[in-house]
Amino acid sequence: MEKIVVCAINSDIQLDGIELSIVQFTYLDQDTDQWSITNLFFQQFGYPEDLRKQIISTIKECSKKTQDKFDDKLINQLEIEYGEFISKILDQIEQQIQINSVNLFAFNTLLIQLIEIDAKKLKSAAFLNKFCQQFAIKYQIRVICNFFAYDFYLEGNGGPYQIIGQAKLFEQQNAMLNLSGFASFTHFLNKDDKETYQGDFICPAMFALNYASNWKKELLNQDTTIVDEEFLQQLQSSQKFKYTVYSMGKLMEFIDQQNINPALKVATLKQYISQEIQSYLESLNQQGKVYVGGNFSEELFKFLQQEIKQIEFLKSKDYQQIDSIITGFLAVRKNKLLLNVFKGVTKAISDHSSGIIYIQSEQPIILTREPEIQQVPQELKQSLDNSDDFELAIQNLDEVQNIKISQIKLQSKK
């Protein structure tokens, strides 16, 4: 049995902060692709208020931009500030990294959504590249980041990504509702048959509630059924909010325009979220047990239990930790070149193994131009459709360090 210990960091669009897990993944059976997990460490870290404001202002500004007028300055500055925030956290838990013998780092961040305006120009493939490379050098450990740049390239939605964890790590959780920043639903009929993996994003969830409450927990947990009918009707009649930076910016603008108190905004949004989730599940004729994961308020969970009677909502095991656990699992599978993202869920044109791998290099990393995917030669098209991945990686070829995007399969250096 092979054991891999991963330090995994996930930041979702709820903008609370990050979840950090150190998890041991044990490869039980390669023939049947069976795994087990052991949780070694978990902690949540809230964003400093200045960083949260910077993320919000960047989302709002980027939602107004077109590709022709897009200004990278805000993104570049946010990348620096975000990288420094993560660096400080990893310094704080360095003892845990050493004690638990971490041998792989994984990072998943909402921020790639900000820069993926044109999916064919993969700006997100280079996001956090300097930060990831610094940690690959510091710890002499591989770092895997940005799991959805390739999914965007393959015309996918950049998530949801929980399905691989449901199928391989969590027993009997064939249907899962994630209530982190943006509510999503993933399910399968047979965990060993990827053709049955399905899923989609539904509607804004904790992202909308956190923003409307200004991250005040007492407002999120108020038990009230009073709503603003005009605001609710506007939400229901508005164009469906999608998991894009444009849509997120417009939702924040829409919430700001409501001349009602924050508690009423939260109550109305909670009703809207419940109705959207109920409508989606009814469209699937979903019945029985649905496991709920992510970072969500207790009141939202109870409200869904109360309002959606045909479903038995149950909290998933380690529900607050589940996103960071699955981030780690995405990295483990990418490192072994196993499929980790599925077309039935993200709507990409093929299943694939996604993630950008950074390995130790003594040479500085310099990106002289924006990385782009060129037209795939016809003779490579079949292999691309069958999940060969592109990499933005530090490649050690004849002692020459080089950063590039290419069609490769990484091999261990002998």
Secondary structure as the mmCIF struct_conf table of DSSP 4:
data_model
#
loop_
_struct_conf.conf_type_id
_struct_conf.id
_struct_conf.beg_label_comp_id
_struct_conf.beg_label_asym_id
_struct_conf.beg_label_seq_id
_struct_conf.end_label_comp_id
_struct_conf.end_label_asym_id
_struct_conf.end_label_seq_id
STRN STRN1 GLU A 2 SER A 11
TURN_TY1_P TURN_TY1_P1 ILE A 13 GLN A 14
BEND BEND1 ASP A 16 ASP A 16
STRN STRN2 GLY A 17 ASP A 29
TURN_TY1_P TURN_TY1_P2 GLN A 30 ASP A 33
STRN STRN3 GLN A 34 GLY A 46
HELX_LH_PP_P HELX_LH_PP_P1 TYR A 47 PRO A 48
HELX_RH_AL_P HELX_RH_AL_P1 GLU A 49 CYS A 62
TURN_TY1_P TURN_TY1_P3 SER A 63 LYS A 64
HELX_RH_3T_P HELX_RH_3T_P1 GLN A 67 LYS A 69
BEND BEND2 ASP A 72 ASP A 72
HELX_RH_AL_P HELX_RH_AL_P2 LYS A 73 GLN A 92
TURN_TY1_P TURN_TY1_P4 ILE A 93 ILE A 93
HELX_RH_AL_P HELX_RH_AL_P3 GLU A 94 ILE A 99
TURN_TY1_P TURN_TY1_P5 ASN A 100 SER A 101
STRN STRN4 LEU A 104 THR A 109
TURN_TY1_P TURN_TY1_P6 LEU A 110 LEU A 111
HELX_RH_AL_P HELX_RH_AL_P4 ILE A 112 ILE A 115
BEND BEND3 ILE A 117 ASP A 118
TURN_TY1_P TURN_TY1_P7 ALA A 119 LYS A 120
BEND BEND4 LYS A 121 LYS A 121
HELX_RH_3T_P HELX_RH_3T_P2 LYS A 123 ALA A 126
TURN_TY1_P TURN_TY1_P8 PHE A 127 LEU A 128
HELX_RH_AL_P HELX_RH_AL_P5 ASN A 129 TYR A 139
TURN_TY1_P TURN_TY1_P9 GLN A 140 GLN A 140
BEND BEND5 ILE A 141 ILE A 141
STRN STRN5 VAL A 143 CYS A 145
TURN_TY1_P TURN_TY1_P10 PHE A 147 PHE A 148
HELX_RH_AL_P HELX_RH_AL_P6 ALA A 149 TYR A 153
TURN_TY1_P TURN_TY1_P11 LEU A 154 GLU A 155
BEND BEND6 GLY A 158 GLY A 158
TURN_TY1_P TURN_TY1_P12 GLN A 162 GLN A 162
HELX_RH_AL_P HELX_RH_AL_P7 ILE A 163 LYS A 168
TURN_TY1_P TURN_TY1_P13 LEU A 169 LEU A 169
BEND BEND7 PHE A 170 PHE A 170
TURN_TY1_P TURN_TY1_P14 GLU A 171 GLN A 172
STRN STRN6 ALA A 175 ASN A 178
BEND BEND8 SER A 180 GLY A 181
STRN STRN7 PHE A 182 HIS A 187
BEND BEND9 LEU A 189 LEU A 189
TURN_TY1_P TURN_TY1_P15 LYS A 191 ASP A 192
HELX_RH_3T_P HELX_RH_3T_P3 LYS A 194 THR A 196
STRN STRN8 GLN A 198 PRO A 204
HELX_RH_AL_P HELX_RH_AL_P8 MET A 206 SER A 213
TURN_TY1_P TURN_TY1_P16 ASN A 214 TRP A 215
HELX_RH_AL_P HELX_RH_AL_P9 LYS A 217 LEU A 220
TURN_TY1_P TURN_TY1_P17 ASN A 221 ASN A 221
HELX_RH_AL_P HELX_RH_AL_P10 GLU A 229 SER A 237
BEND BEND10 SER A 238 SER A 238
HELX_LH_PP_P HELX_LH_PP_P2 GLN A 239 PHE A 241
BEND BEND11 TYR A 243 THR A 244
HELX_RH_AL_P HELX_RH_AL_P11 VAL A 245 ASP A 256
TURN_TY1_P TURN_TY1_P18 GLN A 257 GLN A 257
BEND BEND12 ILE A 260 ILE A 260
HELX_RH_AL_P HELX_RH_AL_P12 PRO A 262 SER A 283
TURN_TY1_P TURN_TY1_P19 LEU A 284 ASN A 285
STRN STRN9 GLY A 288 GLY A 293
BEND BEND13 GLY A 294 ASN A 295
HELX_RH_AL_P HELX_RH_AL_P13 GLU A 298 GLU A 307
TURN_TY1_P TURN_TY1_P20 LYS A 309 GLN A 310
STRN STRN10 ILE A 311 LYS A 315
HELX_LH_PP_P HELX_LH_PP_P3 SER A 316 SER A 316
TURN_TY1_P TURN_TY1_P21 LYS A 317 GLN A 321
HELX_RH_AL_P HELX_RH_AL_P14 ILE A 322 ASN A 335
TURN_TY1_P TURN_TY1_P22 LYS A 336 LEU A 337
STRN STRN11 VAL A 341 VAL A 341
HELX_RH_AL_P HELX_RH_AL_P15 LYS A 343 THR A 346
BEND BEND14 ILE A 349 SER A 350
STRN STRN12 HIS A 352 HIS A 352
STRN STRN13 ILE A 356 TYR A 358
BEND BEND15 GLU A 362 GLN A 363
HELX_LH_PP_P HELX_LH_PP_P4 PRO A 364 ILE A 365
BEND BEND16 ARG A 369 ARG A 369
HELX_LH_PP_P HELX_LH_PP_P5 ILE A 373 PRO A 377
HELX_RH_AL_P HELX_RH_AL_P16 GLN A 378 ASP A 385
TURN_TY1_P TURN_TY1_P23 ASN A 386 SER A 387
HELX_LH_PP_P HELX_LH_PP_P6 ASP A 388 ASP A 389
STRN STRN14 PHE A 390 LEU A 397
TURN_TY1_P TURN_TY1_P24 ASP A 398 GLU A 399
STRN STRN15 VAL A 400 GLN A 407
#
